[in-house]
Each structure stands twice: as C-alpha cells, then as structure tokens.
Amino acid sequence: MAQQHHHHSEHAGETLVEAARAALTGAGEQWTGMRSDVFEELARHERPASAYDIAENLSKTRGKRVAPNSVYRILDLFVSNNLAMRVESANAYLANTHPGCTHDCIFLVCDECGEATHVDNDDISKAVRGVAQGADFKPERPIIEIRGLCAGCR
C-alpha cells in the first residue's frame, strides 16, 4: 500500500496559525488569546509536546503560571477540531499542518529521538475502519502508532 498524497496545503508559521484560527472559528468556537498562545507554542515544536511542556513554556513567556489542566482542555478542543493530533503512546501533541483536513492518525514514532511523523494512507484507514464496522463497532478516531527507529537514529 502506497502512501497517499492529498491535495491540501501544508501551513507553517503565521499561515498555520491563521489557518488554525479560521478552522476553529469556522467550527463555531472562539479563538481566544490563550488558545492562540497554546497553538503557537504547540506549532513551534517539531516533536510531540506534552501539555506540561506547553504550560511551562507559556508560564515563562506570559510571566504567570499557566495550569497544565487548562492546556489539556485546549489541546482536547484542538484535537476534536483537527487543529492538533495526539500521539497516544507519548501523551503528547503535534500541530496539524493542514487544520480542518481530517485524516486518521497514522504515526511513525522513533523510540530513540521521540520524533513522530504523521502519514496519510487512505487504504489503511479504510481497512481499519472496515474491521471495526465488521465487528459492529462505529469507529470515531482511529489512531495507529508504529514504534521503531527513524532514518536519523538507525
């Protein structure tokens, strides 16, 4: 099965933040200062970041304590609105570089450096959803994580 290539644009920097804001407000949610700060902090990480990492960094930049629980709530909102993806095994998050575009999460997670690469493969997604539906189960958010070593760590 080959990796699928989709016709969507990958965003970075300010265009990523603007795309995330547009996707969230388009879903009827507010784009608050705190949500913006959490998203910007998440987006600057190349590897999955935990809510604790984000809260600690925001506490430093804001000059007052930011509670990890507040960050978790915002990250959960981002995941449910496809602005972020959760790497379950690491309890950490990555910004979705194409906010609003929905794909099942397939991650290649490096056990050495912690890098998590998100890949899209519609064939695998359809097969996994088909297995669930065949067992009379309604899949909501399939997540597949493949642990191993990235090219740089091999």
Order of alpha helices (4+ residues) and beta strands (2+ residues): alpha-alpha-alpha-alpha-beta-beta-beta-beta-alpha-beta
